[in-house]
C-alpha cells in the first residue's frame, strides 16, 4: 500500500524542510529520546487511525510541534513585556503555531493539496506543556487527511493479486 508511505513521507518532507524544526520523528512519542536536547525543536507525526470509505481513506493524524523552554530566572518587572513571562515559552508557542499552521494550510490549499491530499474537516490545535527532564511546550495539531483509495488493483475473494 503506497498511500500510507506517500502521506507520511510528504508530511515528513514538509516538516523537515521547515527552518523552525530541527528533527522530525514518527510513531510512538515515548520511543523518542527526548533527553537529547540537540533534536529540538521537534515535530512528531502520529497516525491514530484510518477510516475507509467507498473511494477514499481518511487518515486521523496528530502532529506535535515542540521545543524546550529556557527557564530564565530574571525579574519580570524589569522586562519591557512582563506579560510574556520570564522564559521563552511564548516565543516557542508562536513559532510552533506557525509551523503547524503552515502544514494545515499546505494540506488545505498548497503543495500538499496539489499532491492529492485533502483536509477532510477543519483542523484544530491544542497547546500543551510537559515536564520530563526539561519543560517542553508546543502544539498538538489534530487533523483528518483524505487520500484516494486506489492502491488495490484487484479485488477478489482470496486476497491474491492485491497490492
Secondary structure, 3 states (H helix, E strand, C coil): CHHHHHHHHHHHHHHHHCCCCCEEEECCHHHCCCCCHHHCCEEEEEEEEEEECCCEEEEEEEEEEEEECCECCCCHHHCCCHHHCCECHHHHHHHHHHHHHHHHHHHHHCHHHHCCEEECCCCEEEEEEEECCCEEEEEEEEEEEEEECCCCCCCCCCCCCCC
